[in-house]
Structure formats: C-alpha cells, structure tokens
Amino acid sequence: MWKIVNGKLQHTTDKSRIVFRTTISKDLIAKLTKVADGNNTHINYLLETGFINLLTLEDGISFNKEQRPKDREHYKTTYDKELFEEIKALAKSNDLFINDVIEYSAQFIDVENSKNKNHRYRIEV
C-alpha cells in the first residue's frame, strides 16, 4: 500500500495483514486461481470472503475429517490479521486444523464482495 507523507507517496507494508503458510488442496487452489483470474482478484481475497461468511453461520461447521483431501500442497499468502485470528479460534473450538477450516470456507466465497487486485496498491492518506 502507499501512503501520502509530507505530500509524497511512500510505499509501506500493510500492518493489518499477516503471512500464513499452510497446506491446502491442490485442486482447490487450481479452482480458486481460475475464479480469481476471471474476477480480477487474488485467492486470499476470495478466501477472506469465505471466512467472513463462515463466521456468520449460525449452524457452525459440519466437517467430516474422513474426507480430507489427499492432494494437499504448501500454500503461502496473506490474510487480514483480525479475521485470521477469528478463524484460528473457530478451528480450535471445533477441534480442526486451520487448513481444514480454510478449505471448508471456500464453499462460502462471495466473489462480488471480494477486493480486487489493485487493493494492495491503494493510496491512503
């Protein structure tokens, strides 16, 4: 992100985001890549909409541990820090791994409300 400091643009790191590395389904990554490319967004922005919608569910998580994908690969990206803390707490309270919750949240993605690719290049005053 960029900030205006003393009338000049200055590049800065967005402190509200954290880097997280996990393993998630290779097939899911491929599907999300296609959706992201077709909608001018990034996978992590799509997943964040899924996180938000998952957290608003009243029914909670219905996850079958026996059906975990077998094609998981390393995936590293950034997420909103506060939102990700809520997802970590949700995973812990449901006795799940974070990657399980990330994969589960993919079904709740709302493409229309995801940030576009240019969000990371925004200018803040």
C-alpha positions in Angstrom: 0.0 0.0 0.0 1.1 3.6 -0.4 0.7 6.5 2.0 1.0 10.2 1.4 3.6 11.6 3.7 4.6 15.2 3.5 3.0 15.4 0.1 4.9 12.5 -1.3 4.0 8.9 -1.9 5.7 6.4 0.3 5.5 2.6 -0.1 4.6 0.9 3.2 3.7 -2.6 4.4 0.0 -3.1 5.4 0.4 -3.9 9.1 -3.2 -5.3 9.3 -2.2 -8.4 7.3 -0.2 -11.5 8.3 1.6 -14.0 6.2 0.5 -17.6 6.8 1.8 -20.8 5.2 -0.3 -24.0 5.3 -1.2 -26.9 3.1 -4.4 -26.9 1.2 -5.9 -29.0 -1.6 -4.1 -28.6 -4.9 -7.4 -29.0 -6.7 -8.9 -26.2 -4.6 -6.0 -23.9 -5.4 -6.5 -24.5 -9.1 -10.2 -23.8 -8.9 -9.7 -20.6 -6.9 -6.9 -19.4 -9.3 -9.4 -19.7 -12.2 -12.1 -17.8 -10.3 -9.6 -15.1 -9.1 -8.2 -14.6 -12.6 -11.7 -14.3 -14.1 -12.8 -11.8 -11.5 -9.7 -9.5 -11.2 -8.9 -10.6 -7.6 -6.5 -12.8 -5.6 -7.1 -16.1 -4.0 -6.6 -14.7 -0.5 -9.2 -12.0 -1.1 -11.7 -14.7 -2.2 -10.9 -16.9 0.9 -11.4 -13.9 3.2 -15.0 -13.5 1.9 -15.4 -17.2 2.7 -14.0 -16.6 6.2 -16.4 -13.8 6.8 -19.4 -15.8 5.6 -18.4 -18.9 7.6 -18.1 -16.8 10.8 -21.7 -15.6 10.4 -23.1 -19.1 10.1 -25.4 -20.0 13.0 -25.2 -23.7 12.3 -21.4 -23.9 12.8 -19.1 -26.2 10.9 -20.1 -29.6 9.7 -16.7 -31.0 8.7 -16.0 -34.7 8.0 -12.4 -35.4 8.9 -12.5 -38.6 7.0 -12.9 -36.7 3.7 -9.8 -34.6 4.0 -8.2 -34.1 0.5 -5.2 -36.2 -0.2 -3.7 -33.7 -2.7 -2.6 -31.0 -0.3 0.4 -28.8 -1.1 2.1 -25.9 0.6 0.3 -22.5 0.1 1.6 -19.2 1.5 -0.4 -16.0 1.4 -1.5 -13.1 3.5 -4.8 -12.6 5.4 -6.3 -9.8 7.4 -4.9 -10.3 10.9 -8.1 -9.9 13.0 -10.1 -12.0 10.6 -7.5 -14.8 10.6 -7.4 -14.8 14.5 -11.1 -15.4 14.5 -10.6 -18.3 12.0 -7.9 -19.8 14.2 -10.2 -19.6 17.2 -13.0 -21.2 15.2 -10.7 -24.1 14.2 -9.6 -24.6 17.7 -13.1 -24.6 19.1 -14.2 -27.2 16.5 -11.1 -29.4 17.1 -10.0 -28.8 13.4 -6.8 -27.7 11.8 -6.7 -24.3 10.2 -6.2 -25.8 6.7 -9.4 -27.7 7.2 -11.3 -24.5 8.0 -9.7 -22.7 5.1 -10.8 -25.5 2.7 -14.3 -25.6 4.3 -14.7 -21.8 4.0 -14.1 -22.0 0.2 -17.8 -23.0 -0.3 -18.9 -19.7 1.2 -16.9 -17.4 -1.1 -18.6 -14.3 -2.3 -16.9 -13.2 -5.5 -18.9 -10.0 -5.7 -17.7 -8.8 -2.3 -14.0 -9.7 -2.7 -11.4 -7.0 -3.0 -9.9 -6.5 -6.5 -6.2 -7.0 -7.4 -5.5 -3.3 -7.1 -6.5 -3.1 -3.5 -2.9 -3.8 -2.4 -1.7 -0.7 -4.4 -4.2 1.6 -2.8 -3.2 5.1 -1.6 -4.1 6.0 2.0 -3.8 9.5 3.5 
